[in-house]
Amino acid sequence: MARQAPVVVHRPSPGGGRRVTIRGQIAGLAHNDADLVEFLRRAGLDEADISLDDPHLVEWRGGRAHHWEAA
């Protein structure tokens, strides 16, 4: 069985931004990469260890990675 990445960036919302969940818990609504990095930092990840393009860490759902505009 494939393992899910601990961070999920959900599809862009109609008002812009994307919901972010970390280990199944809602972290908030990110509007850019900096918001996402801040959520990960608050969850205990060291900024030097964060790679938003690492599929083992971040799963981008329902849209392109790094795309934050309204659906």
N, C-alpha and C positions, 0 to 999 in steps of 0.2 A: 504494500500500500504506500502511495506517495505521501510524503510528509509535507504539510502546509507550512509556508513561511510564517514566522511569528508575527510579522507586520503585514497587514492588508490595507491597501489604499483602494477604497471603493470607487465606483464610477462617479464622474462629476455630477454634482447636484444641479437642479435647474437654476438656483441662485448663484452658482459658482462655488468653488471649493470642493473638497473631497473628504468624506468621512474616513477616519483612520482608526483601525482597531489594532491593538497590540495584545497578543496572547488571548484573543477573544474579548477583550475589554475595550470599550470605546475610549479613545484618547482625545478625540475632538475633531474639529473641522479644519483641515489645512487648506490654505489658499496659495501656497507656494512651497518650494523645496525647503526653504528656511523654516517654515512652520513645522514641516514633517521632521526635520532634524531636531527641532526643539522638543517635539513630543518624544522622540527616541532618547534624547538626552535626559529628559525627565523620568523616563522609564528605566534609566540606569545604564544606558549604553554610553561608552566614551566616544566623543565626537570623532576621534581618530579611527575608530573601528566601524564607523557608519559608511556604508556604500549603498546608496539608494538604487543602484543598478544590480545589486547582488540578489539573484532570485531565491537564494537560501534565506535571505533576511526579509526582503520586501516583495510582496506579490501585488502587482498593479492590476486591478480588475475593471472591466468595462470602459476602457479608454487607454490612450497611449500613456506611457510613463512620462512624468513631468508635465502633463497637460492638465491645467487647473480650471479652465474656463467652463462656463455653464454648458450643460448637455444640450 
